[in-house]
Amino acid sequence: MIVQLFIRKKFSDIADLITSKYHDMNEKGGILNIQVNYNTVQTHIKSTIDPIYFDKKQSIGSLLGFSKRKLQQGIEHYSDKTIDITKINTVMIECNIVSGSYINNVSAHTLHQFTLTVGPTYKIVEIPTNVIYLSINTRTINSIVLKVVDQSGNLINFRGEKISIRLHLKPSSHK
């Protein structure tokens, strides 16, 4: 439910921004209508004055679910893909010295993962509720490398914002 509300809010913000850029068109009697079907997560768009060029290099079309193409004026067009507003679905904290975690049955170095519950520009506060201690894969710790990545393993760009991650290490209970 939170994710759907988040998508609704983001889509609404994007649609409002786009339609505000076409304010002059509205004064000429034209209409730019952008809607999303939340059941299919596809966009419906119609412009009564100008065609819409989603075939350009820097187009917002892929974000709205459209392949590279020109949308003719006066026709309601439906996106051929789902909207791609939320690039990050899952945040994962990876650590080079741990083992024992798995993602899709593949061994990983993931300490913790979570789904975002806040939108862009909001502070992310994540406190694990069920702490699981993973094995350390080295006898001597010379350095620890932490990476914050998305569900595809891509580094997340925090745009210069500071992030804090606290590690809790405990000695092994068996020798």
C-alpha positions in Angstrom: 0.0 0.0 0.0 2.8 2.4 0.9 4.6 1.7 -2.5 1.3 2.4 -4.4 0.7 5.6 -2.6 4.3 6.6 -3.3 3.9 5.9 -7.0 0.7 7.9 -7.1 2.3 10.9 -5.5 5.4 10.8 -7.7 3.3 10.3 -10.9 1.0 13.1 -9.8 4.0 15.4 -9.3 5.5 14.6 -12.7 2.2 15.0 -14.5 1.6 18.4 -12.8 5.1 19.5 -13.8 4.7 18.5 -17.4 1.2 20.0 -17.8 2.4 23.3 -16.2 5.1 23.5 -18.9 2.2 23.3 -21.5 0.3 26.2 -19.9 0.6 28.3 -23.1 -1.0 25.4 -25.0 -4.0 25.5 -22.7 -4.4 29.2 -23.3 -4.8 28.4 -27.0 -7.6 25.9 -26.3 -5.4 22.9 -26.3 -5.4 20.1 -23.8 -2.6 17.9 -22.5 -4.0 15.1 -20.4 -1.8 12.6 -18.6 -3.2 9.8 -16.5 -2.1 6.5 -15.1 -4.1 3.3 -14.8 -3.0 2.1 -11.3 -4.2 -1.4 -12.1 -1.9 -1.8 -15.1 0.6 0.9 -14.0 0.5 2.3 -17.6 0.2 5.9 -18.7 -2.5 7.3 -20.9 -1.6 10.6 -22.6 -3.4 12.9 -25.1 -2.4 16.2 -26.6 -4.9 18.1 -28.8 -2.4 20.7 -30.3 1.1 19.3 -30.7 2.5 15.8 -31.2 4.7 14.6 -28.3 8.2 13.5 -29.2 9.3 10.6 -27.0 11.8 9.6 -29.7 14.4 12.2 -28.7 17.6 11.3 -26.8 16.7 13.1 -23.5 13.0 12.1 -23.4 10.9 11.5 -20.3 8.9 8.9 -22.3 10.7 5.9 -20.8 9.9 7.1 -17.3 6.2 7.2 -18.3 6.4 3.8 -19.9 6.6 4.8 -23.6 9.1 3.3 -26.0 11.0 5.8 -28.3 8.3 7.1 -30.6 6.3 10.2 -31.7 2.8 10.4 -30.3 0.3 11.9 -32.8 -1.9 14.8 -31.6 -5.6 14.3 -31.0 -5.2 10.6 -30.2 -5.1 9.0 -26.7 -1.9 6.9 -26.5 -1.3 4.1 -24.0 2.2 3.3 -22.8 3.6 0.0 -24.1 5.4 -0.6 -20.8 4.7 0.1 -17.1 5.8 3.4 -15.7 9.4 3.4 -14.3 9.2 6.1 -11.7 10.8 4.2 -8.8 14.3 3.2 -9.9 15.2 1.9 -6.4 12.9 -0.8 -5.0 15.3 -2.3 -2.5 18.3 -0.8 -0.7 21.0 -3.3 0.3 24.0 -2.7 2.6 26.9 -4.9 1.4 30.1 -5.6 3.4 33.2 -7.2 2.0 34.0 -9.2 5.1 30.8 -11.1 5.7 29.4 -14.3 4.3 26.3 -16.3 4.9 23.6 -14.2 3.1 21.9 -15.2 0.0 19.9 -13.4 -2.7 17.9 -15.6 -5.1 19.9 -18.6 -3.9 23.2 -16.9 -4.7 25.8 -16.2 -2.0 26.1 -12.5 -1.3 27.8 -10.1 1.0 24.5 -8.4 2.1 24.3 -7.3 5.7 20.8 -5.8 5.5 18.2 -5.0 2.9 15.0 -2.9 3.1 12.4 -1.3 0.9 12.2 2.5 0.9 9.1 3.9 2.6 9.9 7.6 2.0 10.0 9.6 -1.2 13.0 11.5 -2.7 14.4 14.3 -0.5 13.2 12.7 2.7 15.6 11.4 5.3 15.9 7.6 5.2 16.0 6.1 8.7 16.3 2.3 8.8 16.7 0.3 12.0 16.7 -3.5 11.6 14.1 -5.1 13.8 15.5 -8.7 13.6 19.3 -8.5 13.8 21.0 -11.5 12.2 24.7 -11.9 12.8 26.6 -13.1 9.8 30.0 -14.9 9.7 33.1 -12.9 9.1 35.1 -14.4 6.2 38.6 -13.3 7.4 40.7 -13.9 10.5 42.2 -10.4 10.5 40.3 -7.3 9.6 42.5 -4.9 7.7 39.7 -2.8 6.2 36.0 -2.9 5.9 34.3 -1.8 2.7 30.6 -1.0 2.8 28.5 -0.4 -0.3 24.9 0.9 -0.4 23.4 -0.6 -3.6 20.0 -1.0 -5.2 18.2 -4.3 -6.1 20.4 -4.6 -9.3 23.7 -4.1 -7.4 24.1 -0.5 -8.7 25.6 2.0 -6.2 23.1 4.5 -4.9 24.0 8.1 -5.5 23.2 10.1 -2.3 24.2 13.3 -4.1 26.7 14.4 -1.4 24.4 13.7 1.5 26.1 12.1 4.5 25.1 8.6 5.5 25.7 6.8 8.7 25.9 3.0 9.1 26.6 1.4 12.4 28.2 -2.1 12.5 27.9 -4.4 15.5 30.5 -7.1 15.6 30.5 -9.8 18.3 32.9 -12.6 18.9 31.9 -16.0 17.7 30.2 -18.2 20.4 32.1 -21.3 19.1 35.9 -21.7 18.8 
